[in-house]
Amino acid sequence: MSTLLEDTTVQSTSVPNNLLAGKTGIILGVANKWSIGWAIAQSLANAGMRLAFTYQGERLKENVEKLTATLEGDIPLYPCDVTDETQVDDLFKNLAGDFDGLDCVIHSLAFAKREELAGEFVNTSKEGYLLAQEISAYSLTAVSRAALPLMEKRGGGSIVTLTYYGGEKVVPNYNVMGVAKAALEMSVRYLAEDLGSKNIRVNAISAGPIKTLAASGVSGLSNMLEQMKEKAPLRRNIEAAEVGDTALFLASHLSRGITGEVIHVDAGYHIKGF
Ligand code: NAD
């Protein structure tokens, strides 16, 4: 695991430092410094957004505490395992005590059992299928619903989730997670329609493969990274900071006309038919 992650760097970005001044956001899905959620946090914080974070269980609390201590200001942290609906509801009730409304939700989380992310999809268990759907797809709907009152207080906002190409096309070993990402991407569209009249935009970023804890659970990650370098129009892999900056765009007024969209940050890989 550590060797897999050793050469991954998350670069800080240079963007206007007041683009998100006065705005508030919450990030769900930081496990460690390689998490895409953490790269997004850095982009948003650099642009002036006031952030809160969740952690999944006590095991990850210290990691998130240490990381957020490097950001400026008081950063509220809350426990949130999305399989527990009470925790999701409590999260936004507690957040209401710390933030006067919410402009942005970053949903950067997913899970499937390791054994479902190798071999043939036909062998997926019912339990593994439902678990992947619950955590990786349904949670976006539950979180969006719970966040609504706080976002309405600000007259609207932006919800951003993370997806992957394996939700559009068959990618070896991505299996049950591909099916969950397809459900997630469709949820983005239905949520965008429902919440649009409240001026809440819902979009997804489809990121190219990046070495993270979650990605290391997918068998053959190194092959995916090699393929990207060979085939993607930009002939390279992407960095988490590039996803962070796209989330910054989606969180800002610059993207005010965009909702229900899946934006690919994948060096162009998804356009290739050969
Ligand atoms: P990561 O392991 O750093 O983050 C995954 C997060 O999901 C962790 O913080 C974990 O605590 C959280 N999580 C899992 N189960 C949860 C639960 N029950 N309740 C609450 N949180 C839970 O990995 P990452 O690669 O940064 O993943 C973030 C998102 O990006 C995921 O949706 C992933 O599918 C997506 N994504 C990743 C890649 C990639 O190659 N790394 C590519 C495209 C999309």
Boltz pocket constraint, residues with backbone or C-beta under 6 A from the ligand:
constraints:
  - pocket:
      binder: B
      contacts: [[A, 28], [A, 29], [A, 30], [A, 31], [A, 32], [A, 34], [A, 35], [A, 36], [A, 37], [A, 55], [A, 56], [A, 60], [A, 80], [A, 81], [A, 82], [A, 83], [A, 107], [A, 108], [A, 109], [A, 110], [A, 111], [A, 135], [A, 162], [A, 163], [A, 164], [A, 165], [A, 205], [A, 206], [A, 207], [A, 208], [A, 209], [A, 210], [A, 211], [A, 212], [A, 213], [A, 214], [A, 215]]
      max_distance: 6.0
